[in-house]
């Protein structure tokens, strides 16, 4: 498939079953960014994921990936449907899961991905580091607030003893 097909034509091809999502996305591998691919995957998976948030879909994809690796023994019926839909369309649960992880990345990382300055693996790594740093900042501030509160108190052990 040539990359000059419009988005609507590609969706029509998916619906009519003339082409699989995998064939289209790999055929246009260099022409599409990750976020466009995510939207196309959402359309294909819509029978199973309709009405769900991205975080819920991400969790289900993680379960499917672990099921494929035989780390998870059982899937819920909805996760089974999702897993079957992924297999029917030739999509990797690991890849789609990583794409959905980037959906919640900070804006400056998303911009680097769109400009193709970093790879998907590097973007996931930077996103995790950024999220960890963000939570650490919050915990450091909380610890400082606790120190201020405790520092203002007089403990029994700190009171001068009378001999």
C-alpha positions in Angstrom: 0.0 0.0 0.0 1.4 3.4 -0.9 1.6 6.1 1.8 -0.6 8.5 -0.3 -3.8 6.9 1.0 -5.9 9.1 3.1 -6.8 8.3 6.7 -10.5 7.8 5.8 -9.6 5.4 3.0 -7.4 3.4 5.4 -10.2 3.1 7.9 -12.5 2.0 5.2 -10.1 -0.7 4.2 -9.9 -1.9 7.8 -13.7 -2.1 8.1 -14.1 -3.8 4.7 -11.4 -6.3 5.6 -9.3 -5.6 2.5 -6.2 -5.2 4.5 -5.0 -5.9 8.0 -3.9 -3.1 10.4 -0.4 -4.7 10.6 0.1 -4.6 6.8 -1.0 -1.0 6.6 1.1 0.2 9.5 4.2 -1.6 8.6 3.8 -0.6 4.9 3.6 3.0 6.0 6.1 2.5 8.9 8.2 5.6 8.2 5.2 7.8 7.3 3.1 7.4 10.4 3.9 8.6 13.9 3.1 6.5 17.0 0.0 8.6 18.0 -1.6 8.1 14.6 -1.0 4.4 14.9 -2.6 4.4 18.3 -5.7 6.0 16.9 -5.9 3.4 14.1 -5.5 0.6 16.6 -8.2 2.1 18.8 -10.6 1.9 15.8 -9.7 -1.7 15.1 -10.1 -2.7 18.8 -13.2 -0.6 19.3 -15.6 -3.6 19.6 -13.8 -4.6 22.7 -12.5 -1.3 24.2 -15.5 1.0 23.6 -16.2 3.2 26.6 -12.8 2.4 28.3 -10.1 4.9 29.2 -6.6 4.6 27.8 -5.3 3.5 31.2 -7.8 0.6 31.3 -6.9 -0.5 27.8 -3.2 -0.3 28.7 -3.8 -2.5 31.7 -5.7 -5.1 29.6 -2.8 -5.0 27.0 -0.3 -5.6 29.7 -2.3 -8.6 30.9 -2.5 -9.9 27.3 1.3 -9.5 26.9 2.0 -11.4 30.2 -0.5 -14.1 29.2 1.4 -14.6 25.9 4.7 -14.8 27.9 2.9 -17.4 30.2 3.4 -15.2 33.2 -0.3 -14.8 33.7 -2.4 -17.9 33.7 -5.9 -16.6 33.2 -7.5 -13.7 31.4 -10.9 -12.2 31.9 -13.5 -12.8 29.1 -13.0 -9.2 27.9 -9.2 -9.6 27.9 -9.6 -12.8 25.9 -11.6 -11.0 23.3 -8.9 -8.3 23.1 -6.2 -10.9 22.8 -8.1 -12.7 20.0 -8.7 -9.5 18.2 -4.9 -8.6 18.4 -4.0 -12.1 17.0 -6.6 -11.9 14.2 -5.1 -8.6 13.1 -1.5 -9.6 13.4 -0.7 -7.1 16.2 1.7 -7.7 19.0 0.3 -7.1 22.4 3.8 -5.9 23.6 4.1 -3.3 20.9 0.6 -2.0 21.3 1.1 -1.8 25.1 4.3 0.2 24.6 2.5 2.6 22.3 -0.3 3.1 24.9 2.4 3.8 27.5 3.6 6.7 25.4 0.1 8.0 25.3 0.5 9.2 28.9 4.0 10.6 28.4 4.8 14.2 29.1 4.2 16.7 26.2 7.9 17.4 25.7 8.6 13.6 25.2 5.6 13.3 22.8 7.0 16.2 20.8 10.4 14.5 20.5 8.7 11.3 19.3 6.7 13.3 16.7 9.9 14.9 15.5 11.6 11.5 15.4 14.4 12.7 17.7 14.1 9.7 20.0 13.1 6.1 19.6 10.1 4.5 21.2 12.3 2.6 23.7 14.1 5.8 24.6 10.8 7.6 25.0 9.4 5.0 27.3 12.6 5.1 29.4 12.5 8.9 29.6 8.8 8.9 30.4 9.4 6.5 33.3 12.4 8.5 34.6 10.3 11.7 34.3 7.4 10.2 36.2 9.8 8.9 38.9 11.4 12.3 39.2 8.1 14.0 39.5 7.0 11.7 42.3 10.3 12.1 44.1 9.9 15.9 44.0 6.5 15.5 45.7 7.9 13.2 48.3 10.8 15.5 49.1 8.4 18.4 49.6 6.2 16.3 51.8 9.2 15.3 53.9 10.2 19.0 54.2 6.7 19.9 55.4 6.8 17.1 57.9 10.2 18.3 59.2 8.8 21.8 59.6 5.8 20.5 61.6 7.9 18.2 63.8 10.6 20.8 64.2 8.1 23.1 65.8 7.2 20.5 68.4 9.0 20.0 71.6 9.6 16.4 72.4 9.9 15.0 75.9 13.4 13.8 75.2 14.4 17.3 74.2 13.2 19.0 77.3 16.0 19.9 79.7 16.3 17.4 82.5 16.6 18.6 86.1 19.4 17.1 88.2 
